[in-house]
Amino acid sequence: MSKIDQLFKEYTQDRYIKLNREQFVYIVNLFPALRVVMSDGIMDQEEWITVKRLAKILGNEFASEDLGEEKEENLMLIYRAEFRHLLKNLDKWQSKFLTALKDYFNENVTSKEFVVETMYLFASASDGVSVEENEVIEYLTNELELEDIEL
């Protein structure tokens, strides 16, 4: 079982959420961006708007029939709730998500660019990239071995 599958099982059991693996993988890929948002310890209004927008896009894109009639709305709300949960519980999940993501990159190299782009997107959501955000981006870039990704 891959690290992402182990994390998927643990996380969905812990949170009692109904996401399929593909829907969950997007949360994992966005985790570094969420970590960047909280680099200064505060989620400002512009950053939260960016997070909500992304949840809506993902809800529209990845809604599946098993989520019911209002599937896009339901998935958007699930994503938003999980982003909020992760932001409040970074310490609990950070090493697990980063370990799974690093392993995931071994077979999904194209995801690296997405992760780097979203980190910078979230960092610049408010007043440009702050010193704290830049430090977290550098840390995550090293931790996830993203140094070779150019935007």
Z-matrix of the N, CA and C atoms (Angstrom, degrees):
N
C 1 1.461
C 2 1.541 1 108.22
N 3 1.332 2 116.18 1 132.26
C 4 1.463 3 119.94 2 -179.03
C 5 1.531 4 110.92 3 -72.34
N 6 1.302 5 115.70 4 163.94
C 7 1.466 6 120.37 5 178.91
C 8 1.530 7 111.12 6 -63.54
N 9 1.311 8 116.60 7 -35.17
C 10 1.469 9 119.48 8 179.27
C 11 1.538 10 109.70 9 -68.44
N 12 1.333 11 116.95 10 -37.21
C 13 1.467 12 119.80 11 177.39
C 14 1.530 13 111.18 12 -67.55
N 15 1.327 14 116.49 13 -38.88
C 16 1.469 15 120.27 14 176.98
C 17 1.526 16 110.25 15 -63.02
N 18 1.333 17 116.17 16 -45.07
C 19 1.466 18 120.59 17 179.28
C 20 1.524 19 110.43 18 -64.36
N 21 1.321 20 117.03 19 -42.69
C 22 1.468 21 121.96 20 178.45
C 23 1.527 22 110.18 21 -55.90
N 24 1.323 23 116.11 22 -47.91
C 25 1.469 24 121.03 23 -179.60
C 26 1.529 25 110.72 24 -62.97
N 27 1.323 26 116.67 25 -49.14
C 28 1.467 27 120.63 26 -178.46
C 29 1.524 28 111.69 27 -63.23
N 30 1.316 29 116.55 28 -46.88
C 31 1.462 30 120.76 29 -175.59
C 32 1.530 31 111.70 30 -66.72
N 33 1.331 32 117.08 31 -47.14
C 34 1.466 33 118.69 32 -177.27
C 35 1.530 34 111.49 33 -68.59
N 36 1.318 35 117.71 34 -29.75
C 37 1.473 36 119.70 35 174.70
C 38 1.524 37 110.76 36 -71.86
N 39 1.325 38 116.75 37 -40.56
C 40 1.458 39 121.67 38 -179.89
C 41 1.532 40 111.42 39 -66.13
N 42 1.315 41 115.95 40 -37.97
C 43 1.467 42 121.22 41 -175.01
C 44 1.530 43 113.19 42 -97.53
N 45 1.305 44 119.04 43 -9.72
C 46 1.465 45 122.53 44 -177.81
C 47 1.529 46 112.14 45 53.25
N 48 1.324 47 115.24 46 49.22
C 49 1.468 48 119.22 47 179.52
C 50 1.516 49 109.91 48 -112.33
N 51 1.329 50 114.31 49 152.99
C 52 1.458 51 120.66 50 179.05
C 53 1.524 52 108.65 51 -106.27
N 54 1.307 53 115.10 52 86.10
C 55 1.455 54 121.33 53 172.51
C 56 1.517 55 106.94 54 -123.08
N 57 1.326 56 115.91 55 145.89
C 58 1.457 57 116.73 56 172.71
C 59 1.536 58 108.04 57 -84.88
N 60 1.307 59 115.77 58 174.11
C 61 1.465 60 120.32 59 -175.01
C 62 1.526 61 111.49 60 -59.51
N 63 1.329 62 117.10 61 -44.73
C 64 1.466 63 120.60 62 -178.55
C 65 1.534 64 110.79 63 -61.40
N 66 1.319 65 117.25 64 -42.86
C 67 1.463 66 121.16 65 178.74
C 68 1.524 67 110.43 66 -63.53
N 69 1.317 68 116.88 67 -39.02
C 70 1.464 69 121.63 68 179.67
C 71 1.524 70 111.72 69 -69.37
N 72 1.319 71 117.34 70 -37.87
C 73 1.469 72 120.69 71 -178.90
C 74 1.533 73 110.60 72 -57.80
N 75 1.331 74 117.60 73 -32.70
C 76 1.470 75 119.30 74 177.36
C 77 1.522 76 112.07 75 -66.38
N 78 1.316 77 117.05 76 -34.64
C 79 1.466 78 119.61 77 175.33
C 80 1.528 79 109.25 78 -63.70
N 81 1.325 80 116.22 79 -43.56
C 82 1.472 81 120.53 80 179.56
C 83 1.525 82 110.50 81 -62.03
N 84 1.326 83 116.72 82 -44.09
C 85 1.465 84 120.74 83 179.61
C 86 1.527 85 112.61 84 -65.87
N 87 1.312 86 116.87 85 -26.19
C 88 1.465 87 120.64 86 179.63
C 89 1.522 88 113.18 87 -91.17
N 90 1.310 89 116.99 88 -9.58
C 91 1.460 90 119.77 89 -178.22
C 92 1.530 91 112.78 90 -54.90
N 93 1.339 92 120.03 91 -45.49
C 94 1.472 93 118.39 92 178.41
C 95 1.534 94 112.89 93 -57.88
N 96 1.330 95 117.04 94 -38.56
C 97 1.464 96 120.12 95 178.25
C 98 1.531 97 110.83 96 -64.73
N 99 1.333 98 116.76 97 -39.73
C 100 1.463 99 120.14 98 176.63
C 101 1.525 100 110.47 99 -63.58
N 102 1.314 101 115.49 100 -38.73
C 103 1.473 102 120.59 101 178.36
C 104 1.533 103 110.63 102 -62.82
N 105 1.321 104 116.14 103 -38.67
C 106 1.472 105 121.35 104 177.78
C 107 1.525 106 110.35 105 -64.20
N 108 1.334 107 116.12 106 -42.99
C 109 1.472 108 120.86 107 179.76
C 110 1.528 109 111.13 108 -55.92
N 111 1.325 110 116.68 109 -38.42
C 112 1.463 111 120.32 110 -176.82
C 113 1.525 112 113.10 111 -93.52
N 114 1.316 113 118.07 112 13.47
C 115 1.465 114 121.26 113 -176.80
C 116 1.524 115 112.78 114 -61.04
N 117 1.329 116 116.22 115 -32.18
C 118 1.466 117 119.03 116 179.38
C 119 1.525 118 111.53 117 -95.59
N 120 1.334 119 116.47 118 4.79
C 121 1.453 120 120.84 119 178.24
C 122 1.513 121 114.12 120 82.20
N 123 1.328 122 116.87 121 0.10
C 124 1.468 123 120.90 122 -176.74
C 125 1.522 124 109.44 123 -133.45
N 126 1.328 125 115.27 124 135.01
C 127 1.459 126 119.69 125 172.54
C 128 1.521 127 107.09 126 -101.44
N 129 1.334 128 116.32 127 108.67
C 130 1.459 129 117.65 128 -179.62
C 131 1.529 130 110.48 129 -84.19
N 132 1.319 131 115.40 130 173.46
C 133 1.472 132 121.75 131 -173.85
C 134 1.533 133 112.05 132 -59.24
N 135 1.331 134 117.45 133 -44.86
C 136 1.469 135 120.43 134 -178.60
C 137 1.531 136 110.89 135 -63.12
N 138 1.332 137 116.35 136 -39.84
C 139 1.461 138 120.07 137 179.71
C 140 1.528 139 110.49 138 -65.77
N 141 1.339 140 117.05 139 -41.97
C 142 1.461 141 119.90 140 -180.00
C 143 1.527 142 110.63 141 -65.88
N 144 1.327 143 117.26 142 -37.28
C 145 1.471 144 120.64 143 176.78
C 146 1.530 145 109.89 144 -60.97
N 147 1.318 146 116.94 145 -41.97
C 148 1.466 147 121.27 146 178.15
C 149 1.527 148 110.41 147 -62.51
N 150 1.327 149 117.21 148 -43.74
C 151 1.470 150 121.59 149 178.61
C 152 1.532 151 109.78 150 -61.70
N 153 1.327 152 117.58 151 -45.03
C 154 1.462 153 121.14 152 -179.52
C 155 1.528 154 111.45 153 -64.68
N 156 1.340 155 116.58 154 -39.84
C 157 1.462 156 120.79 155 178.07
C 158 1.524 157 110.81 156 -60.64
N 159 1.313 158 114.88 157 -44.32
C 160 1.459 159 120.01 158 179.74
C 161 1.528 160 110.67 159 -63.93
N 162 1.317 161 117.24 160 -41.28
C 163 1.466 162 120.86 161 177.48
C 164 1.531 163 110.39 162 -59.73
N 165 1.321 164 116.89 163 -40.04
C 166 1.470 165 121.24 164 178.93
C 167 1.526 166 110.81 165 -65.99
N 168 1.316 167 117.18 166 -45.02
C 169 1.465 168 120.87 167 178.68
C 170 1.528 169 110.34 168 -59.72
N 171 1.331 170 116.20 169 -47.27
C 172 1.458 171 120.48 170 179.81
C 173 1.524 172 111.36 171 -64.52
N 174 1.321 173 116.69 172 -38.91
C 175 1.462 174 120.77 173 177.80
C 176 1.518 175 111.64 174 -60.39
N 177 1.326 176 116.36 175 -42.79
C 178 1.465 177 120.68 176 178.76
C 179 1.526 178 111.57 177 -68.62
N 180 1.314 179 115.77 178 -39.95
C 181 1.468 180 121.69 179 -174.27
C 182 1.525 181 113.41 180 -73.62
N 183 1.340 182 117.20 181 -39.62
C 184 1.457 183 120.13 182 -167.99
C 185 1.521 184 114.93 183 -116.61
N 186 1.310 185 116.97 184 14.87
C 187 1.459 186 119.18 185 178.08
C 188 1.523 187 109.74 186 -63.89
N 189 1.317 188 116.18 187 138.73
C 190 1.462 189 121.10 188 179.65
C 191 1.529 190 109.47 189 -121.15
N 192 1.306 191 115.34 190 159.49
C 193 1.471 192 121.34 191 -174.70
C 194 1.528 193 113.53 192 -57.72
N 195 1.330 194 117.63 193 -30.32
C 196 1.468 195 119.64 194 -175.88
C 197 1.530 196 113.50 195 -73.45
N 198 1.316 197 117.31 196 -0.34
C 199 1.469 198 120.54 197 178.54
C 200 1.533 199 112.22 198 -93.84
N 201 1.312 200 116.84 199 3.25
C 202 1.466 201 119.86 200 175.18
C 203 1.508 202 113.67 201 92.61
N 204 1.331 203 114.60 202 -175.52
C 205 1.458 204 122.13 203 -173.26
C 206 1.526 205 112.64 204 -61.63
N 207 1.296 206 116.74 205 -41.45
C 208 1.473 207 121.45 206 -179.47
C 209 1.524 208 109.73 207 -94.94
N 210 1.329 209 116.29 208 47.04
C 211 1.460 210 121.02 209 -169.17
C 212 1.528 211 114.13 210 -59.56
N 213 1.337 212 117.99 211 -41.22
C 214 1.466 213 119.38 212 -179.95
C 215 1.529 214 111.09 213 -62.96
N 216 1.331 215 115.13 214 -45.41
C 217 1.459 216 120.89 215 178.91
C 218 1.524 217 110.99 216 -63.65
N 219 1.331 218 116.09 217 -43.59
C 220 1.467 219 120.36 218 179.56
C 221 1.523 220 111.34 219 -60.87
N 222 1.313 221 116.67 220 -46.27
C 223 1.468 222 119.85 221 -178.67
C 224 1.529 223 110.62 222 -67.01
N 225 1.336 224 116.82 223 -39.07
C 226 1.464 225 119.73 224 176.99
C 227 1.528 226 109.86 225 -59.05
N 228 1.320 227 116.97 226 -43.62
C 229 1.464 228 120.63 227 -179.68
C 230 1.529 229 111.29 228 -67.48
N 231 1.333 230 116.62 229 -36.32
C 232 1.469 231 120.15 230 176.28
C 233 1.528 232 109.46 231 -63.48
N 234 1.329 233 116.27 232 -49.14
C 235 1.470 234 119.37 233 179.50
C 236 1.528 235 110.85 234 -58.83
N 237 1.310 236 116.78 235 -45.64
C 238 1.463 237 120.25 236 -179.05
C 239 1.533 238 110.49 237 -60.94
N 240 1.318 239 116.68 238 -44.25
C 241 1.469 240 120.81 239 179.69
C 242 1.529 241 111.10 240 -64.12
N 243 1.328 242 116.55 241 -39.74
C 244 1.474 243 119.27 242 -179.44
C 245 1.522 244 111.30 243 -71.30
N 246 1.316 245 117.21 244 -37.19
C 247 1.472 246 119.69 245 175.73
C 248 1.529 247 109.53 246 -61.76
N 249 1.328 248 116.40 247 -44.08
C 250 1.466 249 120.69 248 178.97
C 251 1.529 250 110.33 249 -62.73
N 252 1.324 251 116.71 250 -44.60
C 253 1.472 252 121.34 251 178.76
C 254 1.524 253 110.83 252 -59.04
N 255 1.321 254 116.57 253 -46.68
C 256 1.467 255 119.96 254 -178.60
C 257 1.523 256 111.46 255 -65.50
N 258 1.314 257 116.82 256 -38.45
C 259 1.468 258 120.21 257 178.27
C 260 1.527 259 111.18 258 -62.25
N 261 1.332 260 116.38 259 -35.81
C 262 1.465 261 120.39 260 -179.71
C 263 1.525 262 112.59 261 -82.39
N 264 1.327 263 117.06 262 -16.90
C 265 1.464 264 121.54 263 -174.28
C 266 1.528 265 112.12 264 -127.35
N 267 1.324 266 116.14 265 39.18
C 268 1.467 267 120.58 266 -178.51
C 269 1.524 268 112.13 267 -56.39
N 270 1.316 269 116.62 268 -42.22
C 271 1.462 270 120.04 269 -177.07
C 272 1.524 271 112.27 270 -60.80
N 273 1.319 272 116.21 271 -38.02
C 274 1.469 273 120.36 272 -178.55
C 275 1.525 274 112.00 273 -68.65
N 276 1.330 275 116.94 274 -39.58
C 277 1.455 276 120.70 275 -169.03
C 278 1.524 277 114.99 276 -104.99
N 279 1.322 278 118.93 277 -18.44
C 280 1.465 279 120.08 278 -169.77
C 281 1.533 280 114.14 279 -53.60
N 282 1.324 281 118.74 280 -54.46
C 283 1.465 282 119.32 281 -175.11
C 284 1.533 283 110.85 282 -65.36
N 285 1.323 284 117.65 283 -35.67
C 286 1.464 285 120.81 284 179.33
C 287 1.525 286 111.33 285 -66.12
N 288 1.334 287 115.96 286 -44.04
C 289 1.466 288 119.86 287 -179.80
C 290 1.525 289 111.07 288 -67.38
N 291 1.324 290 117.00 289 -43.28
C 292 1.465 291 119.53 290 -178.56
C 293 1.526 292 111.29 291 -66.84
N 294 1.317 293 117.58 292 -39.59
C 295 1.468 294 121.19 293 177.49
C 296 1.527 295 110.58 294 -62.74
N 297 1.325 296 116.87 295 -45.96
C 298 1.466 297 121.13 296 179.90
C 299 1.525 298 110.87 297 -65.25
N 300 1.319 299 116.98 298 -40.53
C 301 1.461 300 121.31 299 -178.63
C 302 1.527 301 110.88 300 -66.59
N 303 1.303 302 116.12 301 -44.23
C 304 1.471 303 120.26 302 178.96
C 305 1.529 304 109.85 303 -59.20
N 306 1.315 305 116.91 304 -43.55
C 307 1.460 306 121.63 305 177.34
C 308 1.532 307 111.00 306 -64.90
N 309 1.319 308 117.06 307 -40.64
C 310 1.469 309 123.24 308 179.79
C 311 1.522 310 110.86 309 -59.75
N 312 1.330 311 116.88 310 -37.24
C 313 1.468 312 121.43 311 -179.64
C 314 1.525 313 112.51 312 -61.43
N 315 1.327 314 117.88 313 -26.49
C 316 1.462 315 120.45 314 179.95
C 317 1.527 316 112.07 315 -56.97
N 318 1.338 317 116.00 316 -32.98
C 319 1.464 318 119.26 317 -179.08
C 320 1.523 319 112.61 318 -113.68
N 321 1.320 320 117.16 319 -3.14
C 322 1.467 321 121.95 320 -177.77
C 323 1.523 322 109.42 321 -134.74
N 324 1.312 323 115.70 322 64.73
C 325 1.462 324 121.96 323 -174.77
C 326 1.526 325 111.66 324 -59.92
N 327 1.320 326 117.50 325 -33.59
C 328 1.462 327 120.41 326 -177.70
C 329 1.529 328 112.12 327 -64.89
N 330 1.329 329 117.68 328 -22.98
C 331 1.465 330 120.55 329 178.04
C 332 1.525 331 112.19 330 -66.34
N 333 1.323 332 116.79 331 -23.55
C 334 1.466 333 120.24 332 -179.65
C 335 1.526 334 111.02 333 -57.68
N 336 1.328 335 116.58 334 -45.27
C 337 1.464 336 120.83 335 -178.70
C 338 1.526 337 110.80 336 -63.13
N 339 1.330 338 116.85 337 -42.23
C 340 1.465 339 121.78 338 177.63
C 341 1.521 340 110.63 339 -58.30
N 342 1.329 341 116.87 340 -44.78
C 343 1.464 342 121.67 341 -178.92
C 344 1.527 343 110.76 342 -63.01
N 345 1.319 344 117.21 343 -45.42
C 346 1.468 345 120.86 344 179.35
C 347 1.536 346 110.39 345 -63.75
N 348 1.328 347 116.66 346 -45.44
C 349 1.472 348 120.44 347 -179.69
C 350 1.525 349 111.41 348 -60.33
N 351 1.333 350 117.08 349 -44.37
C 352 1.464 351 118.85 350 -177.76
C 353 1.523 352 111.91 351 -70.70
N 354 1.329 353 117.71 352 -31.56
C 355 1.477 354 118.67 353 175.66
C 356 1.528 355 109.62 354 -60.85
N 357 1.325 356 117.06 355 -45.97
C 358 1.462 357 120.60 356 -179.83
C 359 1.526 358 112.12 357 -70.87
N 360 1.323 359 117.48 358 -34.78
C 361 1.463 360 121.33 359 176.29
C 362 1.525 361 110.61 360 -60.67
N 363 1.324 362 116.62 361 -47.73
C 364 1.464 363 120.91 362 -179.62
C 365 1.523 364 110.71 363 -68.74
N 366 1.324 365 117.17 364 -37.68
C 367 1.465 366 120.47 365 -179.42
C 368 1.519 367 111.17 366 -64.28
N 369 1.310 368 116.76 367 -37.17
C 370 1.463 369 119.48 368 -177.16
C 371 1.529 370 112.62 369 -91.37
N 372 1.342 371 117.10 370 7.69
C 373 1.465 372 121.15 371 -178.25
C 374 1.526 373 112.05 372 -63.56
N 375 1.329 374 117.14 373 -31.91
C 376 1.462 375 118.67 374 178.38
C 377 1.527 376 108.68 375 -101.84
N 378 1.309 377 118.16 376 -118.27
C 379 1.466 378 120.65 377 -174.09
C 380 1.522 379 112.79 378 -93.83
N 381 1.314 380 117.31 379 57.82
C 382 1.462 381 119.42 380 -178.17
C 383 1.518 382 110.64 381 75.50
N 384 1.325 383 116.21 382 -175.91
C 385 1.457 384 121.91 383 -176.67
C 386 1.531 385 109.28 384 -86.30
N 387 1.335 386 115.88 385 117.38
C 388 1.466 387 120.70 386 -178.93
C 389 1.523 388 110.48 387 -79.31
N 390 1.312 389 115.70 388 169.69
C 391 1.465 390 121.30 389 177.44
C 392 1.526 391 109.86 390 -60.35
N 393 1.344 392 116.60 391 -45.61
C 394 1.468 393 120.88 392 -179.90
C 395 1.525 394 111.42 393 -61.81
N 396 1.343 395 115.76 394 -44.04
C 397 1.461 396 119.79 395 179.67
C 398 1.528 397 110.47 396 -62.80
N 399 1.318 398 115.99 397 -42.05
C 400 1.459 399 120.47 398 179.85
C 401 1.532 400 110.94 399 -62.78
N 402 1.322 401 116.74 400 -40.29
C 403 1.470 402 120.69 401 178.25
C 404 1.527 403 111.04 402 -63.03
N 405 1.326 404 117.36 403 -42.18
C 406 1.461 405 121.07 404 179.28
C 407 1.527 406 109.93 405 -67.73
N 408 1.328 407 117.23 406 -40.16
C 409 1.470 408 119.99 407 177.49
C 410 1.528 409 109.94 408 -61.33
N 411 1.316 410 117.13 409 -43.80
C 412 1.470 411 120.26 410 178.02
C 413 1.527 412 111.09 411 -62.06
N 414 1.325 413 116.55 412 -44.50
C 415 1.467 414 120.80 413 178.19
C 416 1.528 415 110.75 414 -58.85
N 417 1.336 416 116.69 415 -49.78
C 418 1.465 417 121.05 416 -177.97
C 419 1.526 418 111.54 417 -66.99
N 420 1.324 419 116.84 418 -36.56
C 421 1.465 420 120.96 419 177.43
C 422 1.524 421 110.41 420 -60.20
N 423 1.330 422 116.40 421 -43.76
C 424 1.464 423 120.43 422 177.62
C 425 1.524 424 111.25 423 -69.07
N 426 1.329 425 115.77 424 -47.39
C 427 1.475 426 121.78 425 -176.85
C 428 1.531 427 111.61 426 -59.72
N 429 1.319 428 115.97 427 -39.39
C 430 1.472 429 120.83 428 -176.51
C 431 1.533 430 112.79 429 -97.04
N 432 1.325 431 115.33 430 3.76
C 433 1.469 432 121.74 431 179.71
C 434 1.514 433 112.25 432 55.61
N 435 1.335 434 115.24 433 56.07
C 436 1.463 435 122.41 434 -178.12
C 437 1.525 436 112.07 435 -106.55
N 438 1.322 437 117.39 436 12.37
C 439 1.458 438 121.24 437 -175.68
C 440 1.519 439 113.28 438 -58.20
N 441 1.333 440 117.63 439 -27.67
C 442 1.464 441 121.14 440 -175.75
C 443 1.540 442 113.26 441 -84.31
N 444 1.316 443 117.48 442 0.00
C 445 1.473 444 121.10 443 -177.90
C 446 1.531 445 109.32 444 -89.98
N 447 1.327 446 115.26 445 124.88
C 448 1.458 447 120.47 446 176.74
C 449 1.516 448 109.09 447 -114.36
N 450 1.318 449 115.06 448 140.19
C 451 1.468 450 119.33 449 179.60
C 452 1.512 451 110.94 450 -98.26
